[in-house]
Amino acid sequence: MISAEDFCDILADRGFTTASGVPCSHFGGPIAHLSTLGGRYVPAPNEGSALAVAAGAALAGRRAYVMLQNSGLGNLINPLTSLVMTYQLPILTFTSLRGWPDPATDEPQHAVMGPATPALLDSVGSPHYTLHAADTAEEFQAILDAAEKDLAAQRAPFVLVERGAIGKAKAAAEPTDQGLEAAVAIGVVTAAAPQAAVIATTGYTGRDAFAVADRPGNFYMQGSMGHAGSLGLGVALSQPERTVVVLDGDGAVLMHLGALSMIGHEAPANLIHVVLDNRVHESTGGQATTSATTSFPQVALAAGYASAVACDSSDALSEAMGRAQAVPGPHLISVRTLPRTGAIPPRATNALSTLDIRDRFQASLTQ
């Protein structure tokens, strides 16, 4: 293992002045460290955007690198192949190896992409190297020496990072005491709409929903970050007589913000989109999102939602849920939530298989 500080310093010594990415716990240390330095790290909403930021930096004469989780590698393939490779921009990308080499040691959503990551990069001709957990700073330098040759040839090499290869550092998040506990907010929402079909986004939101309000009509997403709203739209359009509630997170909504425009355009009268906004990517270590400078209600209204409000108390949230079910939507309710404390509940797939979750949710829609 190398420390987060050494990881960043070694790259800085080689002239890399700009970094961007989407948090993964494998890179929690470097992201936390860079975020304390100012101007060194750009928090991107999705992996493709992170690569495009680095591409812009490269065009402007800077050396840039990207950090991302391999579960989001698909978001990066388009700008990799059609921008970075087409224009031969030398960018270094670090990708975590979730679900590799044994998918059984990780969460279900990594079962496909974990083993496929090296082969996927091979298929598009991207050179790649592996940083193992046992590697030292000297071995990291050797990997970078090899990657430098690719960069000099205007290629875009990848370094695949094994779990535990890079040390941790404390995330710099502003403390807050404003808002609701996420589990409390989820309890209020589900109690206000007991017959609704509920789509719970990936990460801690799904865990909390399973812990406090499990029922067959809940669909717990594992992975597919940023797509809860779109999934909920598909359900809502197919079941127009049933209320559909999407339990989303700020980082997830920001990842594919264009989905709000699609939802506003389709205007499903039965969709209630609840965004739990704690301003951090909590399940990957508390790295800040950019929601502090984004008003989800204003974005939703501009995108065509019928209504959009912000809440930070149980009473206000309960009242908002009541209003949303009384008139046609779609509606967005943004809920300010607190950082989680104490033990994190287990994920739904500790008790149910993904097929169990699918089957019971589908059965609930016929009742």
N, C-alpha and C positions, 0 to 999 in steps of 0.2 A: 504493500500500500504506500501511496505517496500522499502527503498532506494537501489539503485544498490550497493552502498558500503557495506551496512549491509548484503545484500544477499551474496556477495562474502566473507565478513569477517566471517559470521556465518559458512559458509562451510569450510573456511580455519581453523577456530578454531576447527572444527571437524576432521581435518587432510586431507581434500581434497586439494591436491597440484597441480592437473592437470585438465584442462578443455579443451574440444574441442567442435566444433559445426559448424552449418551453420546458418547465421544470420536470425533472425526474429525480427520485431520491438518490440515484447514483451520482447526480451532479449538484445535489443540494449544497455541498460545501463550497465548490467554486462559485456558484451563483450567489450564495450568501456573501462570500468574500468580495466578489466583484461589485456587488451592490453597495458596499460600504465605501467604495473608492470614487464614485461619481463619474458618470460619463463613459464608463468602461463596459457596461452591460445594458442591452436593450431588451426588456421583457416583451416577447412576441406573443400574439394571441394564438398562433399555430405554427407548426414547423415550417410550412412553406413560406410564411411571412418572415420567419427568422432567417431562412436561407436567402431570401430576396434582400433583406437588410444587409446581410454580409456581402451579397453581390453588388449592392450599391456602394458599399464601402470599398470594395475591390476596384470598382470602376473609378472611384475618386482617389485611388492611390494608396489605400490603407490595407493592411493585412488583417483579415477577420477570420473568426472561427465561430462555429455553431455547436450548441449542445442540445440534445433531444433524446427522448425515450424511443426505443425502436418500435413501440406500439403505434407511434405517430409517423413512422417512416413513410407510410403511404402518402401523407399530406405533403411530403417533400419531393416526391418523385417527379411531379410535373415541372416545378421550377428547376430541379436538378438537371433533367434531361433537355428541357426546352429553353432554359435560360443559361444556367451555369455551364453546361457542357457545350451548348451551341455557340456561346460567345467565348468559350475557353477561359473562364474566370477562375483563378486559383484560390479555392476556398477549402479550408480544413473543417471537417465535421466530426464531432464526437457523438457516438450513438451508444446508448446503454444496451446491454444484452439481457433484457428481460426474457424469461422463458427459455434461456439457453444455458447449458446444453440439454437440460432435462426439463421439459415443460411442466412436469408433475410437481416441481419444486416452487412454482410460481402460481399466480392467479390464472383462472381459466381463459381470460381474454388474451393471454400471451402464448397460448398453446400453438397457434398457427404461425404467428410472426416470429417467435423465438427461434425455432430451428431454421426458418426460411430467410432470416436476415442476411447471412453471408451469401447465400445463393441469389438473393434478390439483387444485391450489389454486383455480384458477378454477372448477372443477366444484362445489366446496363453498362458494364465495363468500368465500374468504379473500383479503383484499387483500395484495399483495406488491410488494416493491421489490427491486432488484438492486444489490448492492455489487460493483463491478468491481475487478479487480486494480490498475488505474491510479488508482482513486479516492483522494482525500486525506481527511484528518480533516474538512476543511470540507464535502466532499461527503457524508461519513458523517453529519455533523450535519444536513445538508439532508434526507437520507433519514429520519433520526429525527424531524425536524420533521413530515414527512408522516405517519409512523407514529403520532406523538403524537395527531394528529387522529382516527385510527382508535381508538386506545386511549381517548380522551375520549368516543367514541361507543360504548364498551363492545364493541369488536370486537377480534379477535385477529390482528394483522398479522404477516406473515412478511418477513424480509429474506433474500434468496437470495444466498449469498456465493460468489463466484468463487474458484477456486484462486489463491493468492498475494495475496489482498486484505488479509489480516491477517498480521502478522509472528509470528515464533516466540519462545518463551521456554523455558528449561530446566525440564523436569518435576522435581518434588521427590519422588523415590522413595528409600526407605531402601535403602542398599547391603546386599547379602547375599552370603555365600559358602557358603550351605547348599543342597544339592540337586545335581541332575544337569543337564548340558547337555540341552536339549530334544531335539536330534538323537540323542544317546546313548540317552535314554529311549525314543525312537521305535524305534531300532534294537533295543533289548532286547525291546520289546513285539512287534515284527513277527517277530523271530527265534524267539520263544517260541511263536508261533502262525502257522507258515508257510502253512497252508492257509486261514486265516481271510479272510473278507470284511472289509475295513477301510474305515471311513468317517472321513475326516480333515476336521476343521472348517476354516473359512475362516481366512485370515491366514497367519501364519508357520508354524503347525502343518502346514498342507497343503504349504507350500513345503519344510519339513524332511522330511516324509514322502516327497515326490517325489524329493528329493535323495539320501536315504539308503536308501530301501526301496521304490522304485517297482516295481510289478507290476500286471498287469491287474486283479487283485482289489481294487485300491485305488480308492475313489471320492473325488475331491478336490472339496470344496465350495467354490464361489466365491460369497461372499455368504451369504445366509440364516443370518446369525449367530444362534446359540442353538438351531438346529434339528438339529444333528448327532445328538443322542441320539434324537430322534423319528424321524429318517430311519433310523437304525440299528435302532430298534424295528420299523419297518415291514419292513425286510429280514429281521430275525431271526424275526419271526412267519411270514414267507413261506417261509423256508428253515430250518426247525427243526433240521435235521441238520447245519447248517454253523455253526461258530463265527463270530460277528460281533463285531468289535472297533471301538469308537468312540474315536477320538483327539480329545479335546475340550480346551478351554481354560477357565481359571477365569472370564474375562469372559463367554465364550459360555455356559457353564452358568448363571451368575447371570442372564443375560438372560432365560431362560425356565426358571426353576428348577422350575416346576410339572411340567415334563416328567419329572422324577425320580419324582414321584408316579404319573404315568401308566405309566412303565416298571415301577415296583414293583408296581402293580396288575395289569398284564398278565403279569408274571413270566416273561419269556422265559428259558428255562434256558440258552440258548446265547449270551447277550449279556454282553460284558465292556466296561465303560464306564471308560475311562482318562482322567483329568482331569490335564492338565499345568498346574500352578499356579505361575506366576511372579509373581502378585499385581499385574500391570500389563496394560494394553491396549498391548502392545508394538508392534504394527504401525501404530498411530496416533500414536506418539511417547512411549510409556512412562507414560501417565497411570494412576494407581493404580486398581485395582478395590477392591471391598470384601471380597475373600476372606480378608484377614488376620483378620477377625472372624467368619468362617464356617468350620465344619468340614464339608467335603463328605462324609466318611465318616459322621458322625453324621446329617446330613440324609438320606443315602441309606438308612441303616438305618431311620430313622423313616419313610421313604417306602415301605419294603417290599422293598428289595434283600436278597438272600440273604446277602450279605457285603459288607463295605466296610473297606478298610484304607488307611493312609497309608504312603508309601515315600519315602526320600530317597537311596537307593543302588542301584546296578545289581543287586547280589545280592538285595536285598530285593524289587526289582521283578520280577526273574526268578522268584523263589520265589512271589510273589503271582500271577503269570501261570500258573505251574504248578498252584497250588491252584485257581485260578478255572476251569481247564479240566477239573479232576478231579471237580468236583461241580456239580450244577445251579445256575444263577444266577437272576436277574441279579447280577453282581458289579460293584462300583465300586472302582477303584484310583486313589487320589489321589497324584500324584507331584510333589514339590517340585522345581521347576526353576529354573535360573539365568537371569538376563538374557542375551540373546544378544550375542555379541561378534563382530567381524569382519564379513565380507561375508554378506549375506542371500541364500540361494539363490533362483533365479528361480521363479516360480509355474509350476505344471504346464501352464497354458494358454499358456506361451511355446513349448512343444513340441507340445502336444496341443490340439485343439479341445475344447470342452465336449461335443460329440457324440462325439468319439473316446473321451473319458473314459467317457461313458455306455455306448457300445456295447461297449467291451472289458470293462467291469465286468459288464454283463448277460451277455456270453458266458462270463465266468469262472464265473458262478453255475450254468451248465448243465454244467460239467465235473466 
